[in-house]
Amino acid sequence: MAPIPTPPAEPQDSPDGYVGLEAARAERLARDRGWSTVRSLAPGTIITMEYRVGRLNFEVSDGRVTRAWKG
C-alpha cells in the first residue's frame, strides 16, 4: 500500500489581519506570507466547501477585504 502523503503546513497567519485591506495589497501580502492559493470572491459568490490546505479566501466588496478564511 502506498503511504499517505503529508500535506504541507499552512502559514502561521491569522486571516483576520487581512480584513479592511485593499484587495490587491492583501493578496500580495498573503502570498509573501506563504499562502499557496489566494482566492478573492464577491459577496454571495457560490463556492464549493472543500477544504484546501494552503488556500486563503477573501470576500471583497468595493475593493476591500470584508472577510477572510482558510481553506
All heavy atoms as TSV, in Angstrom:
chain	resi	resn	atom	element	x	y	z
A	1	MET	N	N	0.843	-1.167	0.000
A	1	MET	CA	C	0.000	0.000	0.000
A	1	MET	C	C	0.899	1.243	0.000
A	1	MET	O	O	1.893	1.310	0.711
A	1	MET	CB	C	-0.889	-0.021	1.241
A	1	MET	CG	C	-1.797	1.160	1.303
A	1	MET	SD	S	-2.701	1.341	2.854
A	1	MET	CE	C	-3.966	0.130	2.694
A	2	ALA	N	N	0.514	2.242	-0.775
A	2	ALA	CA	C	1.287	3.477	-0.865
A	2	ALA	C	C	1.099	4.303	0.409
A	2	ALA	O	O	0.018	4.297	1.007
A	2	ALA	CB	C	0.836	4.282	-2.075
A	3	PRO	N	N	2.137	5.013	0.817
A	3	PRO	CA	C	1.998	5.846	2.015
A	3	PRO	C	C	1.062	7.027	1.749
A	3	PRO	O	O	0.940	7.499	0.617
A	3	PRO	CB	C	3.416	6.337	2.281
A	3	PRO	CG	C	4.108	6.236	0.963
A	3	PRO	CD	C	3.459	5.088	0.233
A	4	ILE	N	N	0.412	7.478	2.790
A	4	ILE	CA	C	-0.463	8.640	2.685
A	4	ILE	C	C	0.416	9.885	2.712
A	4	ILE	O	O	1.223	10.048	3.633
A	4	ILE	CB	C	-1.474	8.672	3.854
A	4	ILE	CG1	C	-2.380	7.438	3.771
A	4	ILE	CG2	C	-2.297	9.951	3.819
A	4	ILE	CD1	C	-3.296	7.267	4.950
A	5	PRO	N	N	0.283	10.755	1.712
A	5	PRO	CA	C	1.147	11.943	1.685
A	5	PRO	C	C	0.816	12.905	2.823
A	5	PRO	O	O	-0.337	13.013	3.252
A	5	PRO	CB	C	0.844	12.578	0.335
A	5	PRO	CG	C	-0.488	12.045	-0.061
A	5	PRO	CD	C	-0.622	10.696	0.591
A	6	THR	N	N	1.824	13.571	3.310
A	6	THR	CA	C	1.652	14.575	4.361
A	6	THR	C	C	1.457	15.926	3.690
A	6	THR	O	O	2.322	16.352	2.924
A	6	THR	CB	C	2.887	14.622	5.273
A	6	THR	OG1	O	3.101	13.325	5.810
A	6	THR	CG2	C	2.717	15.638	6.381
A	7	PRO	N	N	0.330	16.586	3.954
A	7	PRO	CA	C	0.114	17.889	3.316
A	7	PRO	C	C	1.090	18.923	3.870
A	7	PRO	O	O	1.541	18.813	5.020
A	7	PRO	CB	C	-1.319	18.243	3.692
A	7	PRO	CG	C	-1.643	17.417	4.866
A	7	PRO	CD	C	-0.769	16.201	4.806
A	8	PRO	N	N	1.421	19.930	3.069
A	8	PRO	CA	C	2.325	20.972	3.560
A	8	PRO	C	C	1.660	21.753	4.693
A	8	PRO	O	O	0.429	21.834	4.776
A	8	PRO	CB	C	2.546	21.858	2.338
A	8	PRO	CG	C	1.397	21.579	1.435
A	8	PRO	CD	C	0.963	20.171	1.723
A	9	ALA	N	N	2.475	22.311	5.549
A	9	ALA	CA	C	1.950	23.097	6.674
A	9	ALA	C	C	1.402	24.428	6.167
A	9	ALA	O	O	1.930	25.013	5.223
A	9	ALA	CB	C	3.056	23.346	7.686
A	10	GLU	N	N	0.338	24.879	6.796
A	10	GLU	CA	C	-0.203	26.189	6.458
A	10	GLU	C	C	0.643	27.270	7.121
A	10	GLU	O	O	1.220	27.044	8.178
A	10	GLU	CB	C	-1.638	26.326	6.959
A	10	GLU	CG	C	-2.637	25.553	6.162
A	10	GLU	CD	C	-4.053	25.806	6.623
A	10	GLU	OE1	O	-4.278	26.155	7.782
A	10	GLU	OE2	O	-4.937	25.616	5.791
A	11	PRO	N	N	0.659	28.466	6.538
A	11	PRO	CA	C	1.363	29.568	7.184
A	11	PRO	C	C	0.752	29.862	8.552
A	11	PRO	O	O	-0.454	29.723	8.746
A	11	PRO	CB	C	1.136	30.746	6.231
A	11	PRO	CG	C	0.829	30.118	4.917
A	11	PRO	CD	C	0.117	28.836	5.242
A	12	GLN	N	N	1.574	30.248	9.486
A	12	GLN	CA	C	1.093	30.649	10.810
A	12	GLN	C	C	0.676	32.113	10.718
A	12	GLN	O	O	1.421	33.019	11.071
A	12	GLN	CB	C	2.185	30.438	11.865
A	12	GLN	CG	C	2.570	28.997	12.055
A	12	GLN	CD	C	1.381	28.165	12.523
A	12	GLN	OE1	O	0.714	28.499	13.492
A	12	GLN	NE2	N	1.099	27.088	11.807
A	13	ASP	N	N	-0.519	32.330	10.205
A	13	ASP	CA	C	-1.002	33.655	9.859
A	13	ASP	C	C	-2.497	33.714	10.142
A	13	ASP	O	O	-3.223	32.778	9.820
A	13	ASP	CB	C	-0.721	33.878	8.361
A	13	ASP	CG	C	-1.008	35.276	7.887
A	13	ASP	OD1	O	-0.923	36.213	8.686
A	13	ASP	OD2	O	-1.304	35.424	6.687
A	14	SER	N	N	-2.952	34.791	10.728
A	14	SER	CA	C	-4.368	34.929	11.046
A	14	SER	C	C	-5.123	35.606	9.903
A	14	SER	O	O	-4.774	36.726	9.513
A	14	SER	CB	C	-4.550	35.764	12.312
A	14	SER	OG	O	-5.923	36.035	12.528
A	15	PRO	N	N	-6.156	34.961	9.380
A	15	PRO	CA	C	-6.944	35.581	8.315
A	15	PRO	C	C	-7.568	36.922	8.728
A	15	PRO	O	O	-7.762	37.797	7.890
A	15	PRO	CB	C	-8.033	34.549	8.027
A	15	PRO	CG	C	-7.443	33.251	8.441
A	15	PRO	CD	C	-6.588	33.584	9.643
A	16	ASP	N	N	-7.839	37.095	10.012
A	16	ASP	CA	C	-8.465	38.340	10.481
A	16	ASP	C	C	-7.614	39.569	10.178
A	16	ASP	O	O	-8.134	40.674	10.053
A	16	ASP	CB	C	-8.749	38.267	11.980
A	16	ASP	CG	C	-9.798	37.231	12.328
A	16	ASP	OD1	O	-10.624	36.895	11.452
A	16	ASP	OD2	O	-9.785	36.737	13.467
A	17	GLY	N	N	-6.306	39.391	10.059
A	17	GLY	CA	C	-5.412	40.514	9.799
A	17	GLY	C	C	-5.557	41.117	8.414
A	17	GLY	O	O	-5.021	42.196	8.146
A	18	TYR	N	N	-6.279	40.455	7.519
A	18	TYR	CA	C	-6.457	40.955	6.155
A	18	TYR	C	C	-7.714	41.790	5.986
A	18	TYR	O	O	-7.849	42.521	5.006
A	18	TYR	CB	C	-6.489	39.785	5.167
A	18	TYR	CG	C	-5.191	39.033	5.115
A	18	TYR	CD1	C	-4.977	37.912	5.913
A	18	TYR	CD2	C	-4.156	39.442	4.285
A	18	TYR	CE1	C	-3.776	37.219	5.885
A	18	TYR	CE2	C	-2.950	38.763	4.250
A	18	TYR	CZ	C	-2.770	37.657	5.047
A	18	TYR	OH	O	-1.575	36.980	5.021
A	19	VAL	N	N	-8.634	41.687	6.928
A	19	VAL	CA	C	-9.906	42.412	6.835
A	19	VAL	C	C	-9.632	43.913	6.884
A	19	VAL	O	O	-8.895	44.404	7.737
A	19	VAL	CB	C	-10.870	41.987	7.960
A	19	VAL	CG1	C	-12.137	42.831	7.943
A	19	VAL	CG2	C	-11.210	40.505	7.822
A	20	GLY	N	N	-10.202	44.626	5.917
A	20	GLY	CA	C	-10.040	46.070	5.822
A	20	GLY	C	C	-8.957	46.500	4.847
A	20	GLY	O	O	-8.915	47.662	4.446
A	21	LEU	N	N	-8.090	45.580	4.443
A	21	LEU	CA	C	-7.028	45.923	3.497
A	21	LEU	C	C	-7.571	46.007	2.075
A	21	LEU	O	O	-8.565	45.363	1.730
A	21	LEU	CB	C	-5.924	44.866	3.528
A	21	LEU	CG	C	-5.139	44.697	4.818
A	21	LEU	CD1	C	-4.109	43.588	4.661
A	21	LEU	CD2	C	-4.461	46.000	5.219
A	22	GLU	N	N	-6.906	46.787	1.241
A	22	GLU	CA	C	-7.219	46.848	-0.182
A	22	GLU	C	C	-6.923	45.464	-0.754
A	22	GLU	O	O	-5.940	44.831	-0.384
A	22	GLU	CB	C	-6.357	47.946	-0.824
A	22	GLU	CG	C	-6.699	48.258	-2.253
A	22	GLU	CD	C	-5.872	47.433	-3.202
A	22	GLU	OE1	O	-4.704	47.137	-2.907
A	22	GLU	OE2	O	-6.411	47.053	-4.255
A	23	ALA	N	N	-7.784	44.965	-1.621
A	23	ALA	CA	C	-7.730	43.570	-2.070
A	23	ALA	C	C	-6.393	43.183	-2.700
A	23	ALA	O	O	-5.831	42.135	-2.365
A	23	ALA	CB	C	-8.875	43.288	-3.037
A	24	ALA	N	N	-5.869	43.982	-3.614
A	24	ALA	CA	C	-4.609	43.623	-4.282
A	24	ALA	C	C	-3.457	43.576	-3.280
A	24	ALA	O	O	-2.607	42.680	-3.332
A	24	ALA	CB	C	-4.299	44.609	-5.403
A	25	ARG	N	N	-3.439	44.513	-2.349
A	25	ARG	CA	C	-2.395	44.515	-1.315
A	25	ARG	C	C	-2.512	43.285	-0.432
A	25	ARG	O	O	-1.522	42.642	-0.084
A	25	ARG	CB	C	-2.501	45.782	-0.463
A	25	ARG	CG	C	-1.471	45.838	0.635
A	25	ARG	CD	C	-1.463	47.197	1.333
A	25	ARG	NE	N	-0.513	47.142	2.422
A	25	ARG	CZ	C	-0.840	47.215	3.705
A	25	ARG	NH1	N	-2.102	47.368	4.058
A	25	ARG	NH2	N	0.069	47.145	4.648
A	26	ALA	N	N	-3.731	42.927	-0.055
A	26	ALA	CA	C	-3.961	41.748	0.786
A	26	ALA	C	C	-3.492	40.484	0.079
A	26	ALA	O	O	-2.864	39.611	0.699
A	26	ALA	CB	C	-5.438	41.648	1.153
A	27	GLU	N	N	-3.766	40.373	-1.218
A	27	GLU	CA	C	-3.336	39.191	-1.981
A	27	GLU	C	C	-1.815	39.089	-2.028
A	27	GLU	O	O	-1.250	38.016	-1.825
A	27	GLU	CB	C	-3.908	39.229	-3.397
A	27	GLU	CG	C	-5.387	38.928	-3.432
A	27	GLU	CD	C	-5.927	38.837	-4.855
A	27	GLU	OE1	O	-5.225	38.288	-5.725
A	27	GLU	OE2	O	-7.046	39.324	-5.075
A	28	ARG	N	N	-1.133	40.207	-2.299
A	28	ARG	CA	C	0.344	40.198	-2.320
A	28	ARG	C	C	0.902	39.802	-0.963
A	28	ARG	O	O	1.818	38.983	-0.861
A	28	ARG	CB	C	0.882	41.573	-2.721
A	28	ARG	CG	C	0.793	41.874	-4.191
A	28	ARG	CD	C	1.568	43.133	-4.561
A	28	ARG	NE	N	1.210	44.302	-3.765
A	28	ARG	CZ	C	0.216	45.139	-4.042
A	28	ARG	NH1	N	-0.537	44.938	-5.113
A	28	ARG	NH2	N	-0.026	46.171	-3.264
A	29	LEU	N	N	0.352	40.378	0.095
A	29	LEU	CA	C	0.808	40.084	1.451
A	29	LEU	C	C	0.604	38.609	1.792
A	29	LEU	O	O	1.495	37.962	2.360
A	29	LEU	CB	C	0.051	40.976	2.442
A	29	LEU	CG	C	0.458	40.918	3.898
A	29	LEU	CD1	C	1.926	41.290	4.073
A	29	LEU	CD2	C	-0.422	41.846	4.717
A	30	ALA	N	N	-0.546	38.063	1.425
A	30	ALA	CA	C	-0.831	36.654	1.707
A	30	ALA	C	C	0.164	35.739	1.000
A	30	ALA	O	O	0.681	34.780	1.588
A	30	ALA	CB	C	-2.262	36.308	1.295
A	31	ARG	N	N	0.462	36.032	-0.254
A	31	ARG	CA	C	1.435	35.213	-0.993
A	31	ARG	C	C	2.830	35.348	-0.384
A	31	ARG	O	O	3.558	34.363	-0.264
A	31	ARG	CB	C	1.438	35.586	-2.466
A	31	ARG	CG	C	0.161	35.168	-3.157
A	31	ARG	CD	C	0.201	35.427	-4.647
A	31	ARG	NE	N	-1.114	35.312	-5.247
A	31	ARG	CZ	C	-1.773	34.195	-5.454
A	31	ARG	NH1	N	-1.243	33.047	-5.092
A	31	ARG	NH2	N	-2.958	34.194	-6.017
A	32	ASP	N	N	3.199	36.561	0.015
A	32	ASP	CA	C	4.500	36.780	0.668
A	32	ASP	C	C	4.603	36.006	1.977
A	32	ASP	O	O	5.692	35.599	2.373
A	32	ASP	CB	C	4.739	38.262	0.943
A	32	ASP	CG	C	5.006	39.072	-0.314
A	32	ASP	OD1	O	5.275	38.466	-1.377
A	32	ASP	OD2	O	4.930	40.316	-0.226
A	33	ARG	N	N	3.475	35.804	2.641
A	33	ARG	CA	C	3.464	35.082	3.918
A	33	ARG	C	C	3.346	33.570	3.745
A	33	ARG	O	O	3.263	32.843	4.726
A	33	ARG	CB	C	2.324	35.597	4.792
A	33	ARG	CG	C	2.575	37.008	5.273
A	33	ARG	CD	C	1.466	37.496	6.151
A	33	ARG	NE	N	1.755	38.824	6.683
A	33	ARG	CZ	C	0.888	39.544	7.358
A	33	ARG	NH1	N	-0.338	39.076	7.585
A	33	ARG	NH2	N	1.227	40.737	7.802
A	34	GLY	N	N	3.288	33.096	2.497
A	34	GLY	CA	C	3.343	31.659	2.261
A	34	GLY	C	C	2.077	30.961	1.843
A	34	GLY	O	O	2.067	29.741	1.688
A	35	TRP	N	N	0.980	31.686	1.636
A	35	TRP	CA	C	-0.243	31.048	1.162
A	35	TRP	C	C	-0.050	30.656	-0.294
A	35	TRP	O	O	0.324	31.485	-1.126
A	35	TRP	CB	C	-1.444	31.985	1.313
A	35	TRP	CG	C	-1.769	32.251	2.738
A	35	TRP	CD1	C	-1.414	33.347	3.472
A	35	TRP	CD2	C	-2.476	31.390	3.624
A	35	TRP	NE1	N	-1.869	33.221	4.766
A	35	TRP	CE2	C	-2.523	32.026	4.886
A	35	TRP	CE3	C	-3.073	30.148	3.488
A	35	TRP	CZ2	C	-3.148	31.459	5.990
A	35	TRP	CZ3	C	-3.701	29.582	4.580
A	35	TRP	CH2	C	-3.733	30.234	5.812
A	36	SER	N	N	-0.288	29.398	-0.628
A	36	SER	CA	C	-0.061	28.929	-1.994
A	36	SER	C	C	-1.184	29.336	-2.935
A	36	SER	O	O	-0.965	29.519	-4.128
A	36	SER	CB	C	0.118	27.414	-2.021
A	36	SER	OG	O	-1.008	26.772	-1.476
A	37	THR	N	N	-2.389	29.482	-2.418
A	37	THR	CA	C	-3.533	29.902	-3.222
A	37	THR	C	C	-4.272	31.003	-2.477
A	37	THR	O	O	-4.558	30.867	-1.285
A	37	THR	CB	C	-4.506	28.724	-3.468
A	37	THR	OG1	O	-3.787	27.655	-4.065
A	37	THR	CG2	C	-5.655	29.135	-4.373
A	38	VAL	N	N	-4.570	32.079	-3.187
A	38	VAL	CA	C	-5.351	33.184	-2.619
A	38	VAL	C	C	-6.522	33.401	-3.560
A	38	VAL	O	O	-6.349	33.579	-4.760
A	38	VAL	CB	C	-4.506	34.468	-2.492
A	38	VAL	CG1	C	-5.340	35.598	-1.917
A	38	VAL	CG2	C	-3.271	34.223	-1.630
A	39	ARG	N	N	-7.720	33.361	-2.998
A	39	ARG	CA	C	-8.927	33.452	-3.821
A	39	ARG	C	C	-9.768	34.630	-3.349
A	39	ARG	O	O	-10.142	34.715	-2.180
A	39	ARG	CB	C	-9.702	32.134	-3.680
A	39	ARG	CG	C	-10.971	32.064	-4.452
A	39	ARG	CD	C	-11.527	30.652	-4.529
A	39	ARG	NE	N	-12.005	30.152	-3.247
A	39	ARG	CZ	C	-12.741	29.060	-3.103
A	39	ARG	NH1	N	-13.058	28.332	-4.161
A	39	ARG	NH2	N	-13.132	28.660	-1.918
A	40	SER	N	N	-10.061	35.565	-4.263
A	40	SER	CA	C	-10.914	36.716	-3.964
A	40	SER	C	C	-12.305	36.466	-4.535
A	40	SER	O	O	-12.439	36.083	-5.700
A	40	SER	CB	C	-10.332	37.984	-4.578
A	40	SER	OG	O	-9.136	38.339	-3.935
A	41	LEU	N	N	-13.294	36.692	-3.714
A	41	LEU	CA	C	-14.679	36.405	-4.085
A	41	LEU	C	C	-15.570	37.608	-3.796
A	41	LEU	O	O	-15.369	38.310	-2.804
A	41	LEU	CB	C	-15.191	35.216	-3.273
A	41	LEU	CG	C	-14.341	33.953	-3.328
A	41	LEU	CD1	C	-14.656	33.048	-2.161
A	41	LEU	CD2	C	-14.577	33.248	-4.640
A	42	ALA	N	N	-16.549	37.810	-4.643
A	42	ALA	CA	C	-17.549	38.843	-4.388
A	42	ALA	C	C	-18.509	38.341	-3.309
A	42	ALA	O	O	-18.691	37.122	-3.151
A	42	ALA	CB	C	-18.313	39.144	-5.668
A	43	PRO	N	N	-19.134	39.254	-2.544
A	43	PRO	CA	C	-20.109	38.813	-1.547
A	43	PRO	C	C	-21.206	37.969	-2.195
A	43	PRO	O	O	-21.693	38.285	-3.276
A	43	PRO	CB	C	-20.687	40.123	-1.012
A	43	PRO	CG	C	-19.613	41.133	-1.264
A	43	PRO	CD	C	-18.958	40.703	-2.551
A	44	GLY	N	N	-21.540	36.857	-1.554
A	44	GLY	CA	C	-22.607	35.989	-2.038
A	44	GLY	C	C	-22.211	35.020	-3.127
A	44	GLY	O	O	-23.058	34.294	-3.637
A	45	THR	N	N	-20.931	34.995	-3.500
A	45	THR	CA	C	-20.477	34.060	-4.529
A	45	THR	C	C	-20.697	32.627	-4.056
A	45	THR	O	O	-20.389	32.287	-2.918
A	45	THR	CB	C	-18.979	34.267	-4.834
A	45	THR	OG1	O	-18.787	35.598	-5.300
A	45	THR	CG2	C	-18.474	33.278	-5.867
A	46	ILE	N	N	-21.229	31.796	-4.925
A	46	ILE	CA	C	-21.445	30.384	-4.603
A	46	ILE	C	C	-20.136	29.646	-4.826
A	46	ILE	O	O	-19.538	29.744	-5.907
A	46	ILE	CB	C	-22.569	29.795	-5.462
A	46	ILE	CG1	C	-23.888	30.510	-5.144
A	46	ILE	CG2	C	-22.687	28.288	-5.233
A	46	ILE	CD1	C	-25.019	30.160	-6.070
A	47	ILE	N	N	-19.673	28.942	-3.797
A	47	ILE	CA	C	-18.406	28.209	-3.874
A	47	ILE	C	C	-18.588	26.805	-3.317
A	47	ILE	O	O	-19.522	26.543	-2.565
A	47	ILE	CB	C	-17.275	28.925	-3.105
A	47	ILE	CG1	C	-17.649	29.101	-1.628
A	47	ILE	CG2	C	-16.946	30.258	-3.737
A	47	ILE	CD1	C	-16.530	29.626	-0.754
A	48	THR	N	N	-17.679	25.917	-3.700
A	48	THR	CA	C	-17.674	24.585	-3.100
A	48	THR	C	C	-17.066	24.702	-1.707
A	48	THR	O	O	-16.325	25.639	-1.418
A	48	THR	CB	C	-16.852	23.597	-3.944
A	48	THR	OG1	O	-15.515	24.077	-4.034
A	48	THR	CG2	C	-17.453	23.438	-5.327
A	49	MET	N	N	-17.358	23.758	-0.851
A	49	MET	CA	C	-16.931	23.860	0.545
A	49	MET	C	C	-15.761	22.949	0.901
A	49	MET	O	O	-15.475	22.744	2.060
A	49	MET	CB	C	-18.123	23.562	1.467
A	49	MET	CG	C	-19.248	24.568	1.341
A	49	MET	SD	S	-18.760	26.278	1.642
A	49	MET	CE	C	-18.296	26.185	3.354
A	50	GLU	N	N	-15.070	22.391	-0.117
A	50	GLU	CA	C	-13.936	21.527	0.220
A	50	GLU	C	C	-12.824	22.370	0.840
A	50	GLU	O	O	-12.628	23.528	0.476
A	50	GLU	CB	C	-13.433	20.750	-0.995
A	50	GLU	CG	C	-12.458	21.479	-1.893
A	50	GLU	CD	C	-13.092	22.422	-2.910
A	50	GLU	OE1	O	-14.317	22.594	-2.924
A	50	GLU	OE2	O	-12.335	23.014	-3.690
A	51	TYR	N	N	-12.136	21.776	1.791
A	51	TYR	CA	C	-11.036	22.461	2.466
A	51	TYR	C	C	-9.751	22.178	1.717
A	51	TYR	O	O	-9.421	21.029	1.453
A	51	TYR	CB	C	-10.910	21.969	3.919
A	51	TYR	CG	C	-9.926	22.781	4.706
A	51	TYR	CD1	C	-10.340	23.908	5.390
A	51	TYR	CD2	C	-8.586	22.424	4.758
A	51	TYR	CE1	C	-9.441	24.675	6.117
A	51	TYR	CE2	C	-7.677	23.184	5.474
A	51	TYR	CZ	C	-8.111	24.297	6.155
A	51	TYR	OH	O	-7.216	25.055	6.863
A	52	ARG	N	N	-9.018	23.216	1.351
A	52	ARG	CA	C	-7.742	23.055	0.656
A	52	ARG	C	C	-6.647	23.672	1.517
A	52	ARG	O	O	-6.673	24.873	1.808
A	52	ARG	CB	C	-7.776	23.727	-0.699
A	52	ARG	CG	C	-8.937	23.136	-1.492
A	52	ARG	CD	C	-8.834	23.188	-2.892
A	52	ARG	NE	N	-7.957	22.227	-3.510
A	52	ARG	CZ	C	-7.725	22.285	-4.798
A	52	ARG	NH1	N	-8.251	23.246	-5.527
A	52	ARG	NH2	N	-6.961	21.387	-5.368
A	53	VAL	N	N	-5.719	22.842	1.922
A	53	VAL	CA	C	-4.585	23.306	2.728
A	53	VAL	C	C	-3.818	24.343	1.921
A	53	VAL	O	O	-3.561	24.158	0.735
A	53	VAL	CB	C	-3.672	22.118	3.106
A	53	VAL	CG1	C	-2.417	22.604	3.798
A	53	VAL	CG2	C	-4.423	21.132	3.982
A	54	GLY	N	N	-3.474	25.446	2.558
A	54	GLY	CA	C	-2.679	26.479	1.905
A	54	GLY	C	C	-3.476	27.503	1.128
A	54	GLY	O	O	-2.906	28.386	0.500
A	55	ARG	N	N	-4.822	27.405	1.182
A	55	ARG	CA	C	-5.648	28.382	0.465
A	55	ARG	C	C	-6.228	29.385	1.438
A	55	ARG	O	O	-6.732	29.039	2.507
A	55	ARG	CB	C	-6.789	27.691	-0.285
A	55	ARG	CG	C	-7.681	28.702	-1.014
A	55	ARG	CD	C	-8.643	28.055	-1.966
A	55	ARG	NE	N	-9.620	27.221	-1.272
A	55	ARG	CZ	C	-10.457	26.419	-1.898
A	55	ARG	NH1	N	-10.439	26.311	-3.214
A	55	ARG	NH2	N	-11.320	25.691	-1.217
A	56	LEU	N	N	-6.174	30.658	1.057
A	56	LEU	CA	C	-6.778	31.728	1.827
A	56	LEU	C	C	-7.845	32.376	0.948
A	56	LEU	O	O	-7.585	32.710	-0.214
A	56	LEU	CB	C	-5.715	32.757	2.228
A	56	LEU	CG	C	-6.148	33.846	3.192
A	56	LEU	CD1	C	-6.612	33.250	4.526
A	56	LEU	CD2	C	-5.018	34.829	3.432
A	57	ASN	N	N	-9.036	32.509	1.496
A	57	ASN	CA	C	-10.168	33.081	0.771
A	57	ASN	C	C	-10.451	34.485	1.282
A	57	ASN	O	O	-10.422	34.725	2.496
A	57	ASN	CB	C	-11.427	32.238	1.001
A	57	ASN	CG	C	-11.250	30.827	0.528
A	57	ASN	OD1	O	-11.190	30.559	-0.653
A	57	ASN	ND2	N	-11.139	29.894	1.461
A	58	PHE	N	N	-10.723	35.392	0.352
A	58	PHE	CA	C	-11.124	36.755	0.699
A	58	PHE	C	C	-12.487	37.030	0.109
A	58	PHE	O	O	-12.741	36.716	-1.060
A	58	PHE	CB	C	-10.165	37.790	0.096
A	58	PHE	CG	C	-8.774	37.779	0.645
A	58	PHE	CD1	C	-7.705	38.032	-0.182
A	58	PHE	CD2	C	-8.518	37.538	1.983
A	58	PHE	CE1	C	-6.410	38.050	0.297
A	58	PHE	CE2	C	-7.230	37.541	2.476
A	58	PHE	CZ	C	-6.168	37.805	1.634
A	59	GLU	N	N	-13.360	37.632	0.889
A	59	GLU	CA	C	-14.588	38.205	0.352
A	59	GLU	C	C	-14.281	39.683	0.187
A	59	GLU	O	O	-13.843	40.345	1.130
A	59	GLU	CB	C	-15.749	37.999	1.318
A	59	GLU	CG	C	-17.060	38.499	0.760
A	59	GLU	CD	C	-18.228	38.130	1.657
A	59	GLU	OE1	O	-18.699	36.984	1.559
A	59	GLU	OE2	O	-18.642	38.999	2.459
A	60	VAL	N	N	-14.478	40.188	-1.031
A	60	VAL	CA	C	-14.084	41.551	-1.367
A	60	VAL	C	C	-15.299	42.361	-1.796
A	60	VAL	O	O	-16.075	41.941	-2.654
A	60	VAL	CB	C	-13.027	41.541	-2.504
A	60	VAL	CG1	C	-12.662	42.959	-2.913
A	60	VAL	CG2	C	-11.792	40.773	-2.071
A	61	SER	N	N	-15.449	43.528	-1.186
A	61	SER	CA	C	-16.524	44.448	-1.535
A	61	SER	C	C	-15.924	45.844	-1.660
A	61	SER	O	O	-15.166	46.282	-0.775
A	61	SER	CB	C	-17.599	44.427	-0.449
A	61	SER	OG	O	-18.658	45.294	-0.773
A	62	ASP	N	N	-16.239	46.526	-2.743
A	62	ASP	CA	C	-15.710	47.870	-3.011
A	62	ASP	C	C	-14.188	47.915	-2.920
A	62	ASP	O	O	-13.613	48.886	-2.417
A	62	ASP	CB	C	-16.334	48.898	-2.062
A	62	ASP	CG	C	-17.833	49.042	-2.260
A	62	ASP	OD1	O	-18.294	48.953	-3.418
A	62	ASP	OD2	O	-18.555	49.228	-1.259
A	63	GLY	N	N	-13.520	46.848	-3.365
A	63	GLY	CA	C	-12.071	46.815	-3.421
A	63	GLY	C	C	-11.370	46.512	-2.115
A	63	GLY	O	O	-10.144	46.523	-2.038
A	64	ARG	N	N	-12.124	46.227	-1.056
A	64	ARG	CA	C	-11.550	45.948	0.257
A	64	ARG	C	C	-11.979	44.563	0.754
A	64	ARG	O	O	-13.083	44.120	0.480
A	64	ARG	CB	C	-12.015	46.969	1.288
A	64	ARG	CG	C	-11.591	48.373	0.960
A	64	ARG	CD	C	-10.705	48.923	2.038
A	64	ARG	NE	N	-10.111	50.175	1.605
A	64	ARG	CZ	C	-8.834	50.450	1.692
A	64	ARG	NH1	N	-8.014	49.568	2.205
A	64	ARG	NH2	N	-8.365	51.586	1.291
A	65	VAL	N	N	-11.092	43.938	1.495
A	65	VAL	CA	C	-11.396	42.638	2.094
A	65	VAL	C	C	-12.358	42.849	3.254
A	65	VAL	O	O	-12.068	43.614	4.177
A	65	VAL	CB	C	-10.105	41.931	2.589
A	65	VAL	CG1	C	-10.444	40.619	3.264
A	65	VAL	CG2	C	-9.133	41.709	1.426
A	66	THR	N	N	-13.511	42.199	3.185
A	66	THR	CA	C	-14.508	42.326	4.249
A	66	THR	C	C	-14.569	41.072	5.131
A	66	THR	O	O	-15.114	41.109	6.232
A	66	THR	CB	C	-15.914	42.588	3.666
A	66	THR	OG1	O	-16.242	41.541	2.753
A	66	THR	CG2	C	-15.951	43.928	2.953
A	67	ARG	N	N	-13.989	39.981	4.625
A	67	ARG	CA	C	-13.970	38.704	5.362
A	67	ARG	C	C	-12.832	37.875	4.805
A	67	ARG	O	O	-12.540	37.930	3.610
A	67	ARG	CB	C	-15.296	37.985	5.142
A	67	ARG	CG	C	-15.442	36.691	5.853
A	67	ARG	CD	C	-16.856	36.124	5.655
A	67	ARG	NE	N	-16.851	34.726	6.025
A	67	ARG	CZ	C	-17.311	33.730	5.282
A	67	ARG	NH1	N	-17.860	33.982	4.107
A	67	ARG	NH2	N	-17.258	32.491	5.683
A	68	ALA	N	N	-12.164	37.099	5.672
A	68	ALA	CA	C	-11.086	36.220	5.224
A	68	ALA	C	C	-11.150	34.927	6.017
A	68	ALA	O	O	-11.443	34.933	7.207
A	68	ALA	CB	C	-9.734	36.898	5.422
A	69	TRP	N	N	-10.897	33.785	5.320
A	69	TRP	CA	C	-10.913	32.497	5.990
A	69	TRP	C	C	-10.008	31.508	5.271
A	69	TRP	O	O	-9.736	31.654	4.089
A	69	TRP	CB	C	-12.328	31.961	6.141
A	69	TRP	CG	C	-13.014	31.556	4.868
A	69	TRP	CD1	C	-13.151	30.293	4.360
A	69	TRP	CD2	C	-13.679	32.405	3.916
A	69	TRP	NE1	N	-13.843	30.293	3.187
A	69	TRP	CE2	C	-14.182	31.588	2.878
A	69	TRP	CE3	C	-13.882	33.790	3.837
A	69	TRP	CZ2	C	-14.870	32.100	1.796
A	69	TRP	CZ3	C	-14.570	34.288	2.751
A	69	TRP	CH2	C	-15.060	33.452	1.756
A	70	LYS	N	N	-9.552	30.512	6.010
A	70	LYS	CA	C	-8.683	29.477	5.467
A	70	LYS	C	C	-9.499	28.441	4.697
A	70	LYS	O	O	-10.670	28.228	5.000
A	70	LYS	CB	C	-7.945	28.744	6.589
A	70	LYS	CG	C	-6.998	29.614	7.363
A	70	LYS	CD	C	-6.356	28.797	8.474
A	70	LYS	CE	C	-5.435	29.644	9.316
A	70	LYS	NZ	N	-4.753	28.833	10.341
A	71	GLY	N	N	-8.828	27.779	3.782
A	71	GLY	CA	C	-9.394	26.610	3.127
A	71	GLY	C	C	-9.964	26.844	1.799
A	71	GLY	O	O	-10.496	26.096	1.088
